[in-house]
């Protein structure tokens, strides 16, 4: 599950060519206890595949639905992505920390 506004912003940045070709993605997401972690992780995996523009050669996910999931994805063109989807503490708000590294620069997003 990725916010539509964020997905559009990411696409705009990548498609503008300012970053060059996408080489590495890192995403750390914290969600509320009622949110399904696998759904969030699947949404980010789909977003990563769209950004890279091809199917991954390797994808590994570990952890459990109760606490956190961690994933690593590699593509044939040497691109890679890592993500962590975890739960916030009750008094904290959900957050997303994203880094995109391209051949010409990087972009960061933190909410």
ZADO-1210 file (C-alpha; in nm, 4 decimals, padded with zeros to 6 digits):
<atoms>
<atom x="00.0000" y="00.0000" z="00.0000" code="UNK" pos="1"/>
<atom x="00.1665" y="00.3172" z="-00.1196" code="UNK" pos="2"/>
<atom x="00.0029" y="00.6579" z="-00.1113" code="UNK" pos="3"/>
<atom x="-00.1062" y="00.7690" z="-00.4622" code="UNK" pos="4"/>
<atom x="00.0393" y="01.1177" z="-00.4172" code="UNK" pos="5"/>
<atom x="00.3751" y="00.9750" z="-00.3141" code="UNK" pos="6"/>
<atom x="00.3688" y="00.7256" z="-00.6030" code="UNK" pos="7"/>
<atom x="00.3064" y="01.0089" z="-00.8509" code="UNK" pos="8"/>
<atom x="00.5837" y="01.2214" z="-00.7007" code="UNK" pos="9"/>
<atom x="00.8290" y="00.9317" z="-00.7216" code="UNK" pos="10"/>
<atom x="00.7328" y="00.8601" z="-01.0827" code="UNK" pos="11"/>
<atom x="00.7702" y="01.2276" z="-01.1768" code="UNK" pos="12"/>
<atom x="01.1184" y="01.2470" z="-01.0259" code="UNK" pos="13"/>
<atom x="01.2388" y="00.9258" z="-01.1870" code="UNK" pos="14"/>
<atom x="01.0803" y="00.9948" z="-01.5270" code="UNK" pos="15"/>
<atom x="01.2278" y="01.3469" z="-01.5373" code="UNK" pos="16"/>
<atom x="01.5719" y="01.1903" z="-01.5744" code="UNK" pos="17"/>
<atom x="01.7253" y="01.4131" z="-01.3056" code="UNK" pos="18"/>
<atom x="01.8475" y="01.1092" z="-01.1133" code="UNK" pos="19"/>
<atom x="01.9696" y="00.9140" z="-01.4143" code="UNK" pos="20"/>
<atom x="01.8898" y="00.5447" z="-01.4078" code="UNK" pos="21"/>
<atom x="01.7615" y="00.4114" z="-01.0759" code="UNK" pos="22"/>
<atom x="02.0320" y="00.2036" z="-00.9031" code="UNK" pos="23"/>
<atom x="01.9207" y="00.1609" z="-00.5404" code="UNK" pos="24"/>
<atom x="01.6032" y="00.2067" z="-00.3369" code="UNK" pos="25"/>
<atom x="01.5648" y="00.2016" z="00.0402" code="UNK" pos="26"/>
<atom x="01.2321" y="00.2321" z="00.2162" code="UNK" pos="27"/>
<atom x="01.1464" y="00.2192" z="00.5862" code="UNK" pos="28"/>
<atom x="00.7755" y="00.2287" z="00.6657" code="UNK" pos="29"/>
<atom x="00.6041" y="00.2258" z="01.0048" code="UNK" pos="30"/>
<atom x="00.2299" y="00.1552" z="01.0134" code="UNK" pos="31"/>
<atom x="-00.0422" y="00.1267" z="01.2770" code="UNK" pos="32"/>
<atom x="-00.1138" y="-00.2092" z="01.4404" code="UNK" pos="33"/>
<atom x="-00.4323" y="-00.2746" z="01.2391" code="UNK" pos="34"/>
<atom x="-00.2551" y="-00.2467" z="00.9003" code="UNK" pos="35"/>
<atom x="-00.1544" y="-00.5663" z="00.7198" code="UNK" pos="36"/>
<atom x="00.2258" y="-00.5628" z="00.6810" code="UNK" pos="37"/>
<atom x="00.2240" y="-00.7989" z="00.3818" code="UNK" pos="38"/>
<atom x="-00.0122" y="-00.5679" z="00.1915" code="UNK" pos="39"/>
<atom x="00.2193" y="-00.2717" z="00.2532" code="UNK" pos="40"/>
<atom x="00.5286" y="-00.4732" z="00.1556" code="UNK" pos="41"/>
<atom x="00.3594" y="-00.5976" z="-00.1641" code="UNK" pos="42"/>
<atom x="00.2665" y="-00.2403" z="-00.2587" code="UNK" pos="43"/>
<atom x="00.6257" y="-00.1238" z="-00.2221" code="UNK" pos="44"/>
<atom x="00.7566" y="-00.4226" z="-00.4180" code="UNK" pos="45"/>
<atom x="00.5221" y="-00.3324" z="-00.7050" code="UNK" pos="46"/>
<atom x="00.6356" y="00.0316" z="-00.6894" code="UNK" pos="47"/>
<atom x="01.0014" y="-00.0760" z="-00.6976" code="UNK" pos="48"/>
<atom x="00.9398" y="-00.3005" z="-01.0013" code="UNK" pos="49"/>
<atom x="00.7731" y="-00.0096" z="-01.1836" code="UNK" pos="50"/>
<atom x="01.0656" y="00.2211" z="-01.1029" code="UNK" pos="51"/>
<atom x="01.3263" y="-00.0263" z="-01.2239" code="UNK" pos="52"/>
<atom x="01.1133" y="-00.1262" z="-01.5213" code="UNK" pos="53"/>
<atom x="01.1708" y="-00.5005" z="-01.5103" code="UNK" pos="54"/>
<atom x="01.1085" y="-00.8113" z="-01.3067" code="UNK" pos="55"/>
<atom x="01.3570" y="-00.8840" z="-01.0267" code="UNK" pos="56"/>
<atom x="01.6031" y="-01.1706" z="-01.0458" code="UNK" pos="57"/>
<atom x="01.5874" y="-01.2297" z="-00.6705" code="UNK" pos="58"/>
<atom x="01.3466" y="-01.1297" z="-00.3958" code="UNK" pos="59"/>
<atom x="01.3743" y="-01.2314" z="-00.0312" code="UNK" pos="60"/>
<atom x="01.1353" y="-01.1353" z="00.2489" code="UNK" pos="61"/>
<atom x="01.1815" y="-01.2323" z="00.6123" code="UNK" pos="62"/>
<atom x="01.0155" y="-01.1530" z="00.9423" code="UNK" pos="63"/>
<atom x="00.6591" y="-01.1950" z="01.0553" code="UNK" pos="64"/>
<atom x="00.3250" y="-01.0206" z="01.0215" code="UNK" pos="65"/>
<atom x="00.3102" y="-00.9434" z="01.3935" code="UNK" pos="66"/>
<atom x="00.6184" y="-00.7204" z="01.4211" code="UNK" pos="67"/>
<atom x="00.8070" y="-00.6406" z="01.1007" code="UNK" pos="68"/>
<atom x="00.8962" y="-00.7590" z="00.7517" code="UNK" pos="69"/>
<atom x="01.2305" y="-00.6973" z="00.5845" code="UNK" pos="70"/>
<atom x="01.2901" y="-00.7451" z="00.2153" code="UNK" pos="71"/>
<atom x="01.5726" y="-00.7394" z="-00.0336" code="UNK" pos="72"/>
<atom x="01.5273" y="-00.7357" z="-00.4106" code="UNK" pos="73"/>
<atom x="01.7881" y="-00.7582" z="-00.6871" code="UNK" pos="74"/>
<atom x="01.7505" y="-00.7046" z="-01.0617" code="UNK" pos="75"/>
<atom x="01.9571" y="-00.8422" z="-01.3518" code="UNK" pos="76"/>
<atom x="02.0958" y="-00.4924" z="-01.4248" code="UNK" pos="77"/>
<atom x="02.2628" y="-00.4768" z="-01.0782" code="UNK" pos="78"/>
<atom x="01.9912" y="-00.2571" z="-00.9234" code="UNK" pos="79"/>
<atom x="01.8755" y="-00.3376" z="-00.5716" code="UNK" pos="80"/>
<atom x="01.6170" y="-00.2392" z="-00.3134" code="UNK" pos="81"/>
<atom x="01.5708" y="-00.2972" z="00.0564" code="UNK" pos="82"/>
<atom x="01.2678" y="-00.2267" z="00.2685" code="UNK" pos="83"/>
<atom x="01.1496" y="-00.2605" z="00.6252" code="UNK" pos="84"/>
<atom x="00.7818" y="-00.2469" z="00.7152" code="UNK" pos="85"/>
<atom x="00.7173" y="-00.2343" z="01.0878" code="UNK" pos="86"/>
<atom x="00.4638" y="-00.1217" z="01.3420" code="UNK" pos="87"/>
<atom x="00.4604" y="00.2144" z="01.5168" code="UNK" pos="88"/>
<atom x="00.4373" y="00.2451" z="01.8892" code="UNK" pos="89"/>
<atom x="00.0854" y="00.3362" z="01.9993" code="UNK" pos="90"/>
<atom x="00.1709" y="00.7018" z="02.0643" code="UNK" pos="91"/>
<atom x="00.3553" y="00.7486" z="01.7318" code="UNK" pos="92"/>
<atom x="00.2154" y="00.8326" z="01.3891" code="UNK" pos="93"/>
<atom x="00.2848" y="00.6219" z="01.0792" code="UNK" pos="94"/>
<atom x="00.5888" y="00.7241" z="00.8763" code="UNK" pos="95"/>
<atom x="00.7708" y="00.6622" z="00.5492" code="UNK" pos="96"/>
<atom x="01.1407" y="00.7194" z="00.4843" code="UNK" pos="97"/>
<atom x="01.2413" y="00.6665" z="00.1214" code="UNK" pos="98"/>
<atom x="01.5727" y="00.7053" z="-00.0596" code="UNK" pos="99"/>
<atom x="01.6195" y="00.6665" z="-00.4350" code="UNK" pos="100"/>
<atom x="01.9763" y="00.6622" z="-00.5658" code="UNK" pos="101"/>
<atom x="02.0315" y="00.7062" z="-00.9371" code="UNK" pos="102"/>
<atom x="02.3365" y="00.7228" z="-01.1596" code="UNK" pos="103"/>
<atom x="02.3232" y="01.1066" z="-01.1511" code="UNK" pos="104"/>
<atom x="02.1917" y="01.1851" z="-00.8038" code="UNK" pos="105"/>
<atom x="01.9614" y="01.0926" z="-00.5185" code="UNK" pos="106"/>
<atom x="01.6179" y="01.1834" z="-00.3858" code="UNK" pos="107"/>
<atom x="01.4909" y="01.1563" z="-00.0305" code="UNK" pos="108"/>
<atom x="01.1431" y="01.1579" z="00.1171" code="UNK" pos="109"/>
<atom x="01.0567" y="01.1487" z="00.4840" code="UNK" pos="110"/>
<atom x="00.7136" y="01.1827" z="00.6375" code="UNK" pos="111"/>
</atoms>
